[in-house]
Amino acid sequence: MNENKNTGSLRDSHSSRSSFSGKLGYVLTVAGASVGLGNIWRFPYLAAKYGGGIFLLVYLILMLTFGYALIVSETALGRMTGKSPVGAFEAFGKNAAFRFGGWINAVIPMLIVPYYSVIGGWVTKYLFEYFCGNTVLLSSDDYFTGFITDGFSAEFWFLLFCLAVVLVLFAGVKQGIERVSKVMMPLLVLLAIFVAGYSMTRPGAFEGVKYFLIPKVEDFSWMTVVAAMGQMFYSLSIAMGILYTYGSYMKKDVDIEKSTIQVEVFDTAIAMLAGLMIIPAVFAFSGGAPDTLKAGPSLMFITIPKVFASMGFGTGAGIMFFLLVLLAALTSAISLAESGVSTFEDQFGLERRKAALLMGAVIVLFGSAAALGFGILDFVSLFSMSILDFFDFLTNSLMMPLAALATCLLVSRVVGLDRIAQEVGQSSAFKRRKIYELFMRYLAPVCILIILLSSIASVFGWISM
């Protein structure tokens, strides 16, 4: 009885809170948060680097178990409390440990969205150049380096992308974020299918399809697991505060478990389509040369433009590809920024537009540093990393595992697995409860510690990533 009363009091606290219009709006918006540069930029280059099909297999296993458990946890805690991450943690205690758990979940998206918007600016610039027909120019060896080291140009395109994000935030949850997601996500899927189909039909591309889809044991390494774990955080928007925030907007009739599965399917389908867009194209262009496959982050901005320039329909393919990436980048950047807006509203009592302006100021401040980090601020080096790379390492490799560990401890040691099951069970039966409890009680903390320790070891050169 006490649990029911406590849960009820938590619910009462968000009776006037913004909400999604319904189940479809929630699923498409959370899918929009998950489907972004993590899927279309990061997933293919990690898959190419860490074994193709074996990386994909490991990722799918982790996503369906570990990822599922954390998505359910964060969403349920957000809906239960009606709060963004800080408020959700403090609903169960006000001491330093609870504040740390809430704030680390809240700060992560505030640090990700600035450098994310820098990359979004790069994508916007490339799309513009393809529309101008500069396909050959974009494929030149020094174009990308010249662009990102030009402080004015990199800053301009970053600010343009940032402006689009803030304008959507101003419009609110239903009229802004949900409406944009309902339009962008179906369009994104159609573009992804078309570009993947085009890529896979290029001469020599089928070897790339086999490399990506067929697991080979000899391609497996321990770093395949570590890389797949890290990608799962980034791709599924785990430990970014987003799922707490969107869970707090979720109505009680929305099936948490079913919605989680739908988001996982949507997210993974886009990641696989991205792999089928990029990896077969690289094989068609280079024959699967190891150096090209391991090109890393530059795969999208250096290797792929070369691929398009070698094709008869290169300009059209470039337009479709970078339009697709831009849509994905926008939906995710909006969701990352919305988590920050919600935190400012909840913790500082700001009305929405002031909170959106404050979030915009944070993006411009940190994002400008990252945008200029390859130009006039290139003398700044943090652990031998550029400003942008340092933000990526700090958030993805250190802070996100700590945030996920805080969620695991909150669920298993404070809230209780039964109470989470009660929240999930309000709209439907909790069919995968046993798997959920196994991972949240035992396996998830171990997996998180592995990611954290491996990331630290890689920075100090003890292991090679």
Secondary structure, DSSP 8 states (H G I E B T S, - for coil): -HHHHHHHHHHHTTTTS---SSHHHHHHHHHHHHSSHIIIIIHHHHHHHTTTHHHHHHHHHHIIIIIHHHHHHHHHHHHHHTS-HHHHHHTT--SHHHHHHHHHHHHHHHHHHHHHHHHHHHHHHHHHHHHTT-HHHHTSTTHHHHHHT-HHHHHHHHHHHHHHHHHHHHH-IIIIIIHHHHHHHHHHHHHHHHHHHHHHTSTTTHHHHHHHHS--GGG--HHHHHHHHHHHHHHHTTTSSHHHHHHHT--TTS-HHHHHHHHHHHHHHHHHHHHHHHHHHHHHHHSS-HHHHT-GGGGTTTHHHHHHHTSTTHHHHHHHHHHHHHHHHHHHHHHHHHHHHHHHHHHH---HHHHHHHHHHHHHHHHHHHHGGGTTTTT--BTTB-HHHHHHIIIIIIIHHHHHHHHHHIIIIII-HHHHHHHHTTTS--TTHHHHHHIIIIIHHHHHHHHHHHHHHHHTTSS--
